Amino acid sequence: TKVSDGFQIVQDLIKLRWVPEILASIEAGNNRYSQMLDSIEYISHTELNRKLSILLDREVIDKTIDGRNTYYSLLPFGEDLVHVFHHLEELGERYF
Protein backbone atom coordinates (compact mmCIF):
# COMPACT_ATOMS: atom_id res chain seq x y z
CA THR A 1 0.00 0.00 0.00
CA LYS A 2 1.00 3.60 -0.48
CA VAL A 3 1.10 4.38 3.27
CA SER A 4 3.42 1.48 4.08
CA ASP A 5 5.64 2.39 1.09
CA GLY A 6 5.91 5.94 2.44
CA PHE A 7 6.69 4.69 5.93
CA GLN A 8 9.38 2.37 4.53
CA ILE A 9 11.04 5.27 2.63
CA VAL A 10 11.06 7.44 5.77
CA GLN A 11 12.34 4.56 7.91
CA ASP A 12 15.12 3.82 5.40
CA LEU A 13 16.23 7.47 5.49
CA ILE A 14 16.10 7.69 9.28
CA LYS A 15 18.30 4.59 9.57
CA LEU A 16 21.02 5.96 7.29
CA ARG A 17 24.14 7.16 9.05
CA TRP A 18 24.79 10.90 8.64
CA VAL A 19 21.36 11.81 7.20
CA PRO A 20 20.11 13.58 10.37
CA GLU A 21 23.39 15.49 10.65
CA ILE A 22 23.36 16.54 6.98
CA LEU A 23 19.76 17.73 7.10
CA ALA A 24 20.35 19.59 10.38
CA SER A 25 23.44 21.22 8.86
CA ILE A 26 21.47 22.43 5.83
CA GLU A 27 18.67 23.64 8.12
CA ALA A 28 21.27 25.59 10.12
CA GLY A 29 22.28 27.48 6.97
CA ASN A 30 25.23 25.38 5.81
CA ASN A 31 24.03 25.15 2.24
CA ARG A 32 27.39 24.66 0.54
CA TYR A 33 29.33 21.41 0.40
CA SER A 34 32.40 22.77 2.22
CA GLN A 35 30.22 24.26 4.99
CA MET A 36 28.50 20.92 5.53
CA LEU A 37 31.81 19.07 5.57
CA ASP A 38 33.19 21.51 8.16
CA SER A 39 30.05 21.41 10.33
CA ILE A 40 29.72 17.61 10.57
CA GLU A 41 32.49 16.10 12.65
CA TYR A 42 34.07 12.87 11.30
CA ILE A 43 32.15 12.70 8.00
CA SER A 44 34.34 11.90 4.99
CA HIS A 45 34.08 13.38 1.49
CA THR A 46 32.98 9.95 0.22
CA GLU A 47 30.18 9.63 2.77
CA LEU A 48 28.96 13.20 2.27
CA ASN A 49 28.87 12.71 -1.50
CA ARG A 50 27.11 9.37 -1.17
CA LYS A 51 24.47 10.70 1.22
CA LEU A 52 23.87 13.91 -0.76
CA SER A 53 23.30 11.77 -3.84
CA ILE A 54 20.73 9.62 -1.98
CA LEU A 55 18.98 12.70 -0.57
CA LEU A 56 18.81 14.31 -4.01
CA ASP A 57 17.53 11.07 -5.53
CA ARG A 58 14.79 10.74 -2.87
CA GLU A 59 13.83 14.42 -3.34
CA VAL A 60 14.70 15.32 0.24
CA ILE A 61 17.05 18.12 -0.80
CA ASP A 62 17.58 20.26 -3.89
CA LYS A 63 20.82 21.30 -5.57
CA THR A 64 21.20 24.67 -7.28
CA ILE A 65 24.24 25.62 -9.33
CA ASP A 66 24.87 29.35 -9.57
CA GLY A 67 27.92 30.00 -11.67
CA ARG A 68 30.78 28.23 -9.90
CA ASN A 69 28.86 27.75 -6.65
CA THR A 70 26.62 24.85 -5.71
CA TYR A 71 23.96 25.25 -3.03
CA TYR A 72 21.83 22.65 -1.29
CA SER A 73 18.44 23.33 0.26
CA LEU A 74 15.73 21.34 1.98
CA LEU A 75 12.68 20.42 -0.06
CA PRO A 76 9.36 20.10 1.81
CA PHE A 77 10.05 16.39 2.46
CA GLY A 78 13.45 17.34 3.94
CA GLU A 79 11.87 19.99 6.16
CA ASP A 80 9.41 17.40 7.43
CA LEU A 81 12.21 14.90 8.08
CA VAL A 82 14.14 17.50 10.10
CA HIS A 83 10.96 18.05 12.11
CA VAL A 84 10.75 14.28 12.75
CA PHE A 85 14.42 14.18 13.82
CA HIS A 86 13.80 17.05 16.27
CA HIS A 87 10.89 15.09 17.79
CA LEU A 88 13.03 11.96 18.10
CA GLU A 89 15.72 14.01 19.87
CA GLU A 90 13.12 15.42 22.27
CA LEU A 91 11.83 11.93 23.02
CA GLY A 92 15.38 10.76 23.73
CA GLU A 93 16.01 13.69 26.06
CA ARG A 94 12.69 13.26 27.85
CA TYR A 95 12.86 9.52 28.45
CA PHE A 96 16.51 8.45 28.41
N, C-alpha and C positions, 0 to 999 in steps of 0.2 A: 504494500500500500504506500501511498504518497507520504503519509505521516511518518511511518517507520523508516522510509528511505531518508527523509529529512533528518530524523533523529540520528540515523546511522552516520550521515555526513557530518553533523555537528559533533557527535561522539568521536569520530575519527580525527577531526581537527583538534578537539580538546586533548586527545591522547598524545598528539605529536609534540615531541620535545621542541622547545623554543618558540612555538606559536604564540602562547600567551605573552611572552616577553617581547616578541616582534610587534604584535598588535598594540601592546601597551606603549612601546617606544614610539610607534607612529602616532598614537593618540596624544602622546606627550609633546608632539611637534617635531620629532626626529623623522623628517620625511625624505631624507636623502640617505643613500646607502652607507656612506661613511659615518653619518651621524648615528645610524642604527648600530653599526659595527662597534662604534665607540661606546654606545650607551648600554650594550648588552655584554656583560662580563662573560668571558670564556667561549663565546660563540666564534666559530671559524668562518672564513670566507666561504668555504664549501657548503657548510650548513646554512648560512644565511642565504646564499644563492639558491640552494635546494628548496628551502622553506618559502622564500619569496616566489619562486616558480609555482609551487603548490598553491599558495594563497592567491596568486594571479589566476591560475587555472580554475580554482573553485569560486572565483569572483568574490573573494573576501576583501581584496585590495585592488587598487587601480594604479597603473604606472603611466606617468606623463613625461614625455621628453620635450624639453624646452631648450632648443639650441644644443649646447653641450651638457646640460644638466638633466638629470633624471630625478623625478619626484614620485614618491609613493603616498597614497592616501587610502583611508578606509572607505569602502563602499558600505551601503546600509547593512549588509550581512556582517561585515567586519565590525561595525559599530555595535550591532547586537551581540556579537561574540564577546567583545570587550566588556559589555554590560554583564554578560553571563560570567565571565572570569572574575569581575569585581564581586558578584554575588557569591561565587565559590570561595573567594578570599575571605569575605565577611563570615561565611559559615565556618570556615576553618578557624578564624580568630575567635568566634563566639563559642565554639564547642570543643576546641582542642588546644 
